[in-house]
Amino acid sequence: MSDYCKRLAKDTAFLTNDGTLSEKLVDKIVLHLYRIYPQILNDAEAEMFRNVNTPVCARISELLLHLQNKNSRACKEFYNALETNDAQIFRRLPSKYLASPVFFLACFSVAAGLAFLLYYCKEDTKFESAAKKIIGFSSLGVGRRARRYLLAYFEDQSMRN
């Protein structure tokens, strides 16, 4: 199972809640998938998912299950259609919230580790070059500017001692 399909499985409960997706929005998403990507939904499938006699909750459940069984691209295009037609609901997806805490925890861990390293460093210990290496490797994921400021800080600290 691909990342988009796993993500869609996590978001299914939120998306199938009564009132999350309106009938109009479901129609827009189905039409988007049918018109722009006919290999995802054929004519018969599109008509089935747009049937007004079926409750919206049931239609969206069947659509999400159909997309998960199809392939990763189908799931990805569902997210693209949702973002295009209702960015507000797209931002409220549970899978979007999961990425934010993980990023925060990663940044906080790096900052806490550096603070710990600086706080408990003894002045007679020659660790500036080792600290520069650690900062240099930890800032690989950060931009050039951040790396430059971090290394400049350690150079400034080593000149003061």
C-alpha positions as CSV (number, residue, x, y, z in Angstrom):
1,M,0.0,0.0,0.0
2,S,1.5,3.4,-1.0
3,D,1.8,6.5,1.1
4,Y,-1.2,8.2,-0.5
5,C,-3.4,5.2,0.0
6,K,-2.3,4.9,3.6
7,R,-3.0,8.6,4.1
8,L,-6.4,8.2,2.5
9,A,-7.2,5.3,4.8
10,K,-6.3,7.5,7.8
11,D,-8.4,10.4,6.5
12,T,-11.5,8.3,5.6
13,A,-13.2,8.6,9.0
14,F,-12.9,12.4,8.8
15,L,-14.0,12.6,5.2
16,T,-17.0,10.3,5.7
17,N,-18.3,12.3,8.8
18,D,-21.8,13.7,8.0
19,G,-21.4,17.3,6.9
20,T,-17.7,17.3,6.2
21,L,-18.1,17.0,2.4
22,S,-21.2,18.5,0.8
23,E,-23.0,16.9,-2.1
24,K,-21.8,19.7,-4.3
25,L,-18.1,19.2,-3.3
26,V,-18.4,15.4,-3.9
27,D,-19.8,16.1,-7.4
28,K,-16.9,18.5,-8.1
29,I,-14.3,15.9,-7.0
30,V,-15.9,13.1,-9.0
31,L,-16.1,15.4,-12.1
32,H,-12.5,16.4,-11.6
33,L,-11.4,12.8,-11.4
34,Y,-13.6,11.8,-14.4
35,R,-12.8,14.7,-16.7
36,I,-9.1,15.4,-16.0
37,Y,-8.1,11.8,-15.3
38,P,-10.5,9.4,-17.1
39,Q,-8.3,6.5,-16.4
40,I,-9.2,6.9,-12.7
41,L,-13.0,7.0,-13.1
42,N,-14.8,5.8,-16.2
43,D,-18.2,7.0,-17.2
44,A,-20.2,4.4,-15.3
45,E,-18.2,4.9,-12.1
46,A,-18.6,8.6,-12.3
47,E,-22.4,8.3,-12.7
48,M,-22.5,5.8,-9.8
49,F,-20.6,8.2,-7.5
50,R,-22.8,11.2,-8.6
51,N,-26.1,9.4,-8.0
52,V,-28.3,11.7,-6.0
53,N,-30.5,8.9,-4.7
54,T,-27.5,7.6,-2.7
55,P,-26.6,9.5,0.5
56,V,-23.5,11.6,0.2
57,C,-21.8,9.7,3.1
58,A,-22.3,6.4,1.3
59,R,-21.0,7.8,-2.0
60,I,-17.9,9.2,-0.5
61,S,-17.2,6.0,1.4
62,E,-17.5,4.0,-1.9
63,L,-15.4,6.5,-3.8
64,L,-12.6,6.4,-1.2
65,L,-12.6,2.6,-1.1
66,H,-12.6,2.5,-4.9
67,L,-9.6,4.9,-5.1
68,Q,-7.6,2.9,-2.5
69,N,-8.2,-0.3,-4.5
70,K,-7.2,1.4,-7.7
71,N,-3.6,2.8,-7.2
72,S,-1.5,5.5,-5.5
73,R,-2.0,7.9,-8.4
74,A,-5.8,7.8,-7.9
75,C,-5.4,8.6,-4.2
76,K,-3.0,11.4,-5.0
77,E,-5.4,12.9,-7.5
78,F,-8.2,12.7,-5.0
79,Y,-6.1,14.9,-2.7
80,N,-5.4,17.3,-5.6
81,A,-9.1,17.5,-6.4
82,L,-10.0,18.2,-2.8
83,E,-7.3,20.9,-2.5
84,T,-8.4,22.5,-5.7
85,N,-12.1,22.5,-4.8
86,D,-12.0,23.1,-1.0
87,A,-8.6,24.1,0.4
88,Q,-10.1,24.7,3.9
89,I,-11.2,21.0,4.3
90,F,-7.8,19.9,2.8
91,R,-5.9,21.8,5.5
92,R,-8.1,20.2,8.2
93,L,-7.3,16.6,7.2
94,P,-6.0,14.5,10.1
95,S,-3.0,13.4,8.0
96,K,-2.0,17.1,7.6
97,Y,-1.9,17.5,11.4
98,L,0.4,14.6,11.9
99,A,3.1,16.1,9.8
100,S,3.1,19.3,11.8
101,P,3.9,17.8,15.3
102,V,6.6,15.5,13.8
103,F,8.4,18.5,12.3
104,F,8.0,20.5,15.5
105,L,9.4,17.6,17.6
106,A,12.4,17.2,15.2
107,C,13.3,20.9,15.4
108,F,12.8,21.0,19.1
109,S,15.0,17.9,19.6
110,V,17.8,19.5,17.6
111,A,17.5,22.8,19.6
112,A,17.4,21.0,22.9
113,G,20.4,18.9,22.0
114,L,22.4,21.9,21.0
115,A,21.4,23.8,24.2
116,F,22.4,20.8,26.3
117,L,25.7,20.6,24.5
118,L,26.5,24.3,25.0
119,Y,25.3,24.5,28.6
120,Y,27.3,21.5,29.9
121,C,30.5,22.2,27.9
122,K,33.5,23.0,30.1
123,E,35.6,25.9,29.0
124,D,38.8,24.0,29.2
125,T,37.4,21.3,26.9
126,K,38.4,21.8,23.3
127,F,35.2,20.8,21.6
128,E,34.6,23.7,19.3
129,S,35.8,21.8,16.2
130,A,33.7,18.8,17.2
131,A,30.7,21.1,17.8
132,K,31.2,22.7,14.4
133,K,31.1,19.2,12.8
134,I,27.9,18.4,14.7
135,I,26.3,21.7,13.7
136,G,27.4,21.3,10.2
137,F,25.9,17.8,9.9
138,S,22.7,18.7,11.8
139,S,22.2,21.8,9.6
140,L,22.3,19.8,6.3
141,G,18.5,19.7,6.3
142,V,18.4,23.4,7.0
143,G,19.1,26.1,4.5
144,R,22.4,27.8,3.8
145,R,21.6,30.9,5.8
146,A,20.8,28.9,9.0
147,R,24.0,26.9,8.7
148,R,26.0,30.0,8.1
149,Y,24.6,31.6,11.3
150,L,25.1,28.5,13.4
151,L,28.7,28.2,12.3
152,A,29.3,31.9,12.8
153,Y,28.0,31.6,16.3
154,F,30.5,28.9,17.2
155,E,33.3,30.8,15.6
156,D,32.4,33.8,17.6
157,Q,32.3,31.7,20.8
158,S,35.7,30.2,20.1
159,M,37.3,33.6,19.6
160,R,35.9,34.9,22.9
161,N,37.6,32.0,24.8
